[in-house]
Amino acid sequence: MKDKNPIILCAGQNGRAVLFGYVDGEPVAGEPVKLYQARMLIYWSSSSNGLFGCAANGPGDGSRLTPAVLSTTETVWQEWIEVGPAAAEAFDAF
């Protein structure tokens, strides 16, 4: 999605719902975030090198993601991480 920014969003009261998707602009603290082509990152393997490794390189072999939904709006979230272009391509291809 060339006109949108790829991010990882840690959603929910405790931030345990980890989502990858595309947003317009940057998320603003306290405001809802609409994610396009959103996927939940259920499990990232040790080869992913943690959550920041997923943001830098994409999910590693053995990771588990849900299929993408057209969009979702998250009203409660704790953190967001910018995802680089190569990592976004890896998420999209997973």
N, C-alpha and C positions, 0 to 999 in steps of 0.2 A: 504494500500500500504506500505508494510514493508520496502522497500528500499528507500522511499521518506519521506520527512518531511511535516507534516500538518501545514498549516498557514492560517490566515485570511489576505487578502490583500485589502487595501483601494486604489482603482484605480481611474483613471481619473484626470483631472486638479485640482479638489477640493477634491478628495478622497471620494466622496459620493457613488461610486459603491463598495459595500462591497462583496468580494468573499471569499469563502472557497475552498481550494484545496490542492494538494500535490506538492512539489517542490523538485528538486535535490539541495542539499546544502542549503545555505542561500541566499536570495536576496541581490544584491549589488546595492546601490544607483546609479541611472542614467543608469542602464542597464535593458533591458527587462526581464520580469519574465514569465516563462512558467509554467502554473498551469495544473496539471493533475486531472481528475475527478472533474473539477471545477463546483461549484454551486454558484449562486448569492443569498446572504442573503437579501431578499427584505424587511423583517420586523422582528425585534426581539421583542418579548413580554416583558412586565415588569418582568415576572418571570425569564427572562434570566439574569437580573441584568446588562444590558448594554453590550457593545461590549466586554469588558474584561471578563464579566461573560460568554459570549458565548465562548470565547477562553478557559476559565477555565473549564466550565461544559458542553458546547454544547448548542444548541438552546432550549429555554424553550417551554412549551406547548403554542400554539397559534402563534408561529413564522411561517414565510413563507419563503421557499426556492424554487428555481427553480430546475428542474431535472438536473442531472450532464451531462456535455459534456465531451468528451474524453480528450480534452485539449484546452487551449486558451493561447495566449501570450499577456501580458499586457505591453505596452511600456511606459505608463505614469501612475505612481503610487506615492502615498504619504507616506504610512506607511505599515508595515507588523507586525503581531503579531503571535508569536509562539503558537501553539495549543497543549495541552496535549493529551496523548493517550486516556483517557476516553472521553474527549470532541470530539476528532476525531471520535471515535466509535459512539457517539451520533449524530454527523452530518451525518455520513454514514447511520445510521439507520433511520434517519428522513424521 
